[in-house]
Amino acid sequence: MSNKGFYTIPFVWNRKLWVMTFAFFVLWIGVSGYMLYEVCTTEQNIEEIISLIVFNVVMLPTMLLCEGYAPQRLEVGESQIVILRRYNSVTIRRDEIKSIERLPKNALRGAIRTGGVGGLFGYYGSYYTRTIGKFSLYATTSENLFLVRKFDGTNIVFSCSEPDKMEAFLTAGY
């Protein structure tokens, strides 16, 4: 990607996302702490020890996967848009784009999550609405959403904390 007209835009979390992610962490630490307390203060019951280990063996990979697939930054350039994630970034080339439109504030109200995450480190995965159809979502807020319709029929919705830089991509033509 060339440096001319190239922008890196962070995905900015809204308050709801901060609260949900923080609450999940508190719940994980609280349940683990309680289980550890039970193991330490009661007779050495093997079932309690196994429960503590299994709970944390499930939770740790869940947290790492959710954080890894969450949208981190958006790179907007002359020839492509890249949704950067720790694992498996998403690249949308200009020649793949059929249309781009800015969505109204409540465009995703009533969206059905068919696979993915709805609040732990972000909102991402497969979703469905009547107006858009099936789409992939990469967002950290419900504001400043853009819908990309590709020639192959896939739809991608993402949030952009600096929409004026996306407008520059739109006015450059596609």
Secondary structure, DSSP 8 states (H G I E B T S, - for coil): --STT-EEEE----HHHHHHHHHHHHHHHHHHHHHHHHHHHS---HHHHHHHHHHHHHHHHHHHHHHHHSEEEEEE-SSEEEEEESSS-EEEEGGGEEEEEE--TTTTTT-EEEEEEESSSSEEEEEEETTTEEEEEEESSSSSEEEEEETTS-EEEEE-S-HHHHHHHHHT--
